[in-house]
């Protein structure tokens, strides 16, 4: 059976890459590794991973630069992202918290923390980002389009609730699998 999820781990530390690989449930994941930001960005574009784990401090092209490239693309923004760093301050210097669209995990981390961060990143990646048309919104609402917008939003909420339920179900299965392996 082919792996259903591609997880890209971008970290200059081979130890961290191996550790993430070892912490993931076996069989369901294909782990792609990149040792620096340039390799990482190439892998994101070519492999289209289902999840990106990105170290903040990288050679050749920093995690911060890779992060900015991801954020600049509406396509890449949809990929769940877990930022990793030894110090949270390194990240908050550049990106203001709370982190709305990605998850942060501090190194070193345990398996439970990694799984939680992955789950959180999947939920955050689904958040609808505000578009830059904010100036036009009040005018549209005034012209009676608001009922249609509300209906559309309710539809989105219903869809998101279904997706969250599905994610919870998947998570429960993953956790059951991990517990089984840890016995």
Secondary structure, DSSP 8 states (H G I E B T S, - for coil): ---SEEEEEE-S-HHHHHHHHHHS-SSSEEEEEESSHHHHHHHHHHH--SEEEEESS-SSS-HHHHHHHHHH-TTGGGSEEEEEES-HHHHHTTS-SS-SSSEEEESS--HHHHHHHHHHHHHHHTS----TTHHHHHHHIIIIIHHHHHHHHHHHHHHHHHHHHHHHHHHHHHHHHHHHHH-
